[in-house]
Amino acid sequence: MVPAPFPDLLALYETELLQHCVPFWLRHAVDWEHGGLLTCLRDDGSVISTDKYLWSQLRALWTFSALYNRVRPDPMFLRVADNLFGFVLAHGRDPEGQWVFHLDQDGNIVEGATSIYADGFAIYGLTEYARATGNEQAIATALQTYDSVRARLAVPGSYQTAPYTIPDGAIAHGIAMIFSHVFDELGLYLGDPAIRAEALALADQVMDLFRHPERRLLFEYVAPDGTLLDRPEGRVVNPGHVIESMWFMIHLYRDRGFATRVDQAVETIGWALEAGWDEEYGGIYHAIDPTGEPPAWPFPQAKLWWPHTEALYALLLAYECSGEAWCLEWYDRVHDYAFSHFPDREHGEWRQRLDRQGQPITEVVALPVKDPFHLPRALIYCRDVLQRLAEG
C-alpha cells in the first residue's frame, strides 16, 4: 500500500491524540483529591488499584507538560502537570534522595528505591515541566537526581532495575538508552555542555557495545566490553526497545551533526523490524532469540501497544533523515497493524496487550499499569515530523 498523504496522517494523529487519547486520561485518571494519576486501570478506564507507581507518575508529568509545551498551551494540561508535580515532589523520594518505585494512593511508600529507571523518568518529567513553567524547584530536583544517578552508574551493582534484573556479568542496554536521552534533554534545557557530554558517552555505549553490525542486531544484555553472552538472557533482542532507543540516538546525534551515527541508527531500526516482525500474524514481537530458541523474556510473542507506537515515530523520523523508501514501506505496515488492532473506540485509548494472534490479553507483562506515555508521546512527535514532511 502507498502511505496516506502526510497532511491526512497529520490530521489523523491529531484526532487520535486530542479527541481519543487525552480525553481518556482526563476522564478516568486524574486524582485531584490525593494528587497524581490513577494508572492501575483496565483498558476501559475502570480502576484495578489506587496504588501509584512513580514510573507512571513521572512519565505522566512529561506527557502533560509536553502537551502544554508542544501541542497547545491548554490550561488543563498545565493544571494536570501541576497536580503531578506536587504529588511526586511531596512523596517521590526516599531520605537519600532516590526515587521510590511504588506508593499507595496517599503517597505512602509501598516499595522503595528498587529501580533507577524511576530516577530517569524523574529527570525526563521534571525537565519538561520546567520547560512549561520555569519552576526552579523542578530543575533543581532534576539536577540533584542527575548527580545521584551519575554517582550510582559509576558503581555497577549499586542500583536496582525493577521490574527486571540485570543478569550476572552483564550490562543493560536500557540503562545506557534511557540515561543518554534524559541527560541530553536536561543538558539541552540548561545549555550545559558537561551534562550533554555525559549523554553522548552513554549514547556511544549503546552504539558501540550493544549494537552488533555483524549480526544485524542490538542485544539487551552484553558483557561490559560489549562481548556477546552465549546464554539465553544474552541472546535477548527486544525490538521495541531497539526502535525506541534508535530514535533517541537520532535526536542526540542529529543535533550534533554526526551524520554517520544517524545513518547507523536508521539502519538499526530496519534490523529490529526485520528480526521482530511476525510474518504470519503481523505485528512486532515483544522479544526474540535469534537462534530460534524461546526467548528469556516474559510474553515474548505478545503484541504490545508500545513497540508499535515507538515504531510509528521512529520510521517517520528515519524517513525524514534518510529519504529511504523502505522507511515508508515499513511505516505503512506498522501503521496498518497498529490502527487495525489497538484503538478501543468504545473507551477512547488503545488496548495495551494482545496475544500473537492479535486478541486482547489481561495478564500483567511488566507493571500492572496503563501509562499515559508511549501512545501520547508518539502521537506528539509524529505530529511534529508529519508537519515538517507535509510542508516539504
Secondary structure, DSSP 8 states (H G I E B T S, - for coil): -----HHHHHHHHHHIIIIIIHHHHHHHTB-TTTSSB--EE-TTS-EEE--EEHHHHHHHHHHHHHIIIII---HHHHHHHHHHHHHHHHHSB-TTS-B-SEE-TTS-EEE-S-BHHHHHHHHHHHHHHHHHH--HHHHHHHHHHHHHHHHHHTSTTSS-BTTS---TT-EEHHHHHHHHHHHHHHHHHHT-HHHHHHHHHHHHHIIIIIEETTTTEE-SEE-TTS----SGGGG-B-HHHHHHHHHHHHHHHHHHT-HHHHHHHHHHHHHHHHHHB-TTT-SB-S-B-TTSS--SSSSTT-EEHHHHHHHHHHHHHHHHHH--HHHHHHHHHHHHHHHHHSB-TTTSSB--EE-TTS-B--S-SSSS---SSHHHHHHHHHHHHHHHHHT-
